[in-house]
Amino acid sequence: MTTAGGTAIERLDGPGAREALRALAEILCDCVEGGASVSFLAPLSIERAEKFWDKVAAAVERGESALLVARDAEGIQGTVQLVLSLPENQPHRGEVAKLLVHRRARRRGIAQTLMRAAEREAVAEGRTLLTLDTASAEAERVYQRLGWQLCGIIPGYALNPDRSSCDTAVYWKRVG
Ligand SMILES: CC(C)(COP(=O)(O)OP(=O)(O)OC[C@H]1O[C@@H](n2cnc3c(N)ncnc32)[C@H](O)[C@@H]1OP(=O)(O)O)[C@@H](O)C(=O)NCCC(=O)NCCS
């Protein structure tokens, strides 16, 4: 699938994820540098970010996560994960995680395209319920446009990269 700006969405396999480690680490560092609350405090070194993606690549190899990337001629612009490895009493559920778009590629619909692709992958994996949490107002607007339902907001759930406190919104969506 290709978006208007020449962006293609791919689901990476294990070797593909390992090949993309540096580019994914650069996107994560860019998002943290931009102030996004995505599990890490600033400063985030490229080495620490690569270690994170190394664990994601291992999860992809084990079939525990689906890793999607958006790519144009310049390289990987954004990514999202679908966590499939959940407790045995939730075989119908998937968790969306780490929707990240590099600042160079924002506001072109890439996040929305990645999310649509993640939802299609979830259906292909036999999932009917998706959940996620987010500390980003921009991301919330993307989710709401795609029909995700807000459960509520947990005050002071996490820290921003500068250690200030941030709230987190919890969303769900039925798919398939
Ligand atoms: C949140 C995030 C993923 C959004 O990525 P994105 O690719 O810019 O998202 P989209 O382009 O789909 O939508 C963003 C905005 O651009 C607008 N847009 C989409 N296509 C557009 C186009 N062709 N021209 C102009 N604007 C456009 C959308 O309407 C939306 O507008 P809004 O903010 O007023 O609602 C990105 O800001 C990001 O990576 N943030 C840091 C990490 C983070 O917090 N992630 C969330 C974790 S849950």
The ligand as an SDF file (V2000), in Angstrom:
LIG
                    3D

 48 50  0  0  0  0  0  0  0  0999 V2000
    1.4510   11.5260   17.1450 C   0  0  0  0  0  0  0  0  0  0  0  0
    2.2060   11.2750   15.8410 C   0  0  0  0  0  0  0  0  0  0  0  0
    2.4880    9.7920   15.6700 C   0  0  0  0  0  0  0  0  0  0  0  0
    1.3390   11.7650   14.6590 C   0  0  0  0  0  0  0  0  0  0  0  0
    2.0360   11.4670   13.4340 O   0  0  0  0  0  0  0  0  0  0  0  0
    1.6610   12.1690   12.0410 P   0  0  0  0  0  0  0  0  0  0  0  0
    2.1570   11.2930   10.9520 O   0  0  0  0  0  0  0  0  0  0  0  0
    2.0820   13.5760   12.0530 O   0  0  0  0  0  0  0  0  0  0  0  0
    0.0470   12.1000   12.0860 O   0  0  0  0  0  0  0  0  0  0  0  0
   -0.9650   12.4410   10.9020 P   0  0  0  0  0  0  0  0  0  0  0  0
   -0.2300   13.1360    9.7960 O   0  0  0  0  0  0  0  0  0  0  0  0
   -1.7500   11.2250   10.5690 O   0  0  0  0  0  0  0  0  0  0  0  0
   -1.9450   13.4630   11.6180 O   0  0  0  0  0  0  0  0  0  0  0  0
   -1.4090   14.6260   12.2450 C   0  0  0  0  0  0  0  0  0  0  0  0
   -2.0900   15.8970   11.7340 C   0  0  0  0  0  0  0  0  0  0  0  0
   -1.7370   16.1670   10.3760 O   0  0  0  0  0  0  0  0  0  0  0  0
   -2.9250   16.3840    9.6160 C   0  0  0  0  0  0  0  0  0  0  0  0
   -2.6460   15.9280    8.2570 N   0  0  0  0  0  0  0  0  0  0  0  0
   -2.6900   14.6660    7.7710 C   0  0  0  0  0  0  0  0  0  0  0  0
   -2.3700   14.6490    6.4690 N   0  0  0  0  0  0  0  0  0  0  0  0
   -2.1020   15.9270    6.1410 C   0  0  0  0  0  0  0  0  0  0  0  0
   -1.7000   16.5450    4.9270 C   0  0  0  0  0  0  0  0  0  0  0  0
   -1.5160   15.8310    3.8030 N   0  0  0  0  0  0  0  0  0  0  0  0
   -1.4870   17.8830    4.9470 N   0  0  0  0  0  0  0  0  0  0  0  0
   -1.6720   18.5880    6.0740 C   0  0  0  0  0  0  0  0  0  0  0  0
   -2.0480   18.0540    7.2640 N   0  0  0  0  0  0  0  0  0  0  0  0
   -2.2510   16.7360    7.2790 C   0  0  0  0  0  0  0  0  0  0  0  0
   -3.9680   15.5510   10.3140 C   0  0  0  0  0  0  0  0  0  0  0  0
   -5.2780   15.9790   10.0160 O   0  0  0  0  0  0  0  0  0  0  0  0
   -3.6030   15.8270   11.7740 C   0  0  0  0  0  0  0  0  0  0  0  0
   -4.0950   17.0910   12.1400 O   0  0  0  0  0  0  0  0  0  0  0  0
   -4.5130   17.4790   13.6720 P   0  0  0  0  0  0  0  0  0  0  0  0
   -3.2500   17.3660   14.5000 O   0  0  0  0  0  0  0  0  0  0  0  0
   -4.9940   18.8590   13.5670 O   0  0  0  0  0  0  0  0  0  0  0  0
   -5.5250   16.4850   14.1100 O   0  0  0  0  0  0  0  0  0  0  0  0
    3.5320   12.0940   15.8150 C   0  0  0  0  0  0  0  0  0  0  0  0
    3.2500   13.4230   16.1520 O   0  0  0  0  0  0  0  0  0  0  0  0
    4.5910   11.5430   16.7600 C   0  0  0  0  0  0  0  0  0  0  0  0
    5.3530   10.6460   16.4020 O   0  0  0  0  0  0  0  0  0  0  0  0
    4.6640   12.1010   17.9870 N   0  0  0  0  0  0  0  0  0  0  0  0
    5.6860   11.6990   18.9390 C   0  0  0  0  0  0  0  0  0  0  0  0
    5.5300   10.2840   19.4040 C   0  0  0  0  0  0  0  0  0  0  0  0
    4.2180   10.0660   20.1280 C   0  0  0  0  0  0  0  0  0  0  0  0
    3.8530   10.7860   21.0360 O   0  0  0  0  0  0  0  0  0  0  0  0
    3.5020    9.0240   19.6780 N   0  0  0  0  0  0  0  0  0  0  0  0
    2.2480    8.6280   20.2450 C   0  0  0  0  0  0  0  0  0  0  0  0
    2.5040    7.4520   21.0790 C   0  0  0  0  0  0  0  0  0  0  0  0
    0.9920    6.6660   21.5190 S   0  0  0  0  0  0  0  0  0  0  0  0
  1  2  1  0
  2  3  1  0
  2  4  1  0
  2 36  1  0
  4  5  1  0
  5  6  1  0
  6  7  2  0
  6  8  1  0
  6  9  1  0
  9 10  1  0
 10 11  2  0
 10 12  1  0
 10 13  1  0
 13 14  1  0
 14 15  1  0
 15 16  1  0
 15 30  1  0
 16 17  1  0
 17 18  1  0
 17 28  1  0
 18 19  1  0
 18 27  1  0
 19 20  2  0
 20 21  1  0
 21 22  1  0
 21 27  2  0
 22 23  1  0
 22 24  2  0
 24 25  1  0
 25 26  2  0
 26 27  1  0
 28 29  1  0
 28 30  1  0
 30 31  1  0
 31 32  1  0
 32 33  2  0
 32 34  1  0
 32 35  1  0
 36 37  1  0
 36 38  1  0
 38 39  2  0
 38 40  1  0
 40 41  1  0
 41 42  1  0
 42 43  1  0
 43 44  2  0
 43 45  1  0
 45 46  1  0
 46 47  1  0
 47 48  1  0
M  END
$$$$
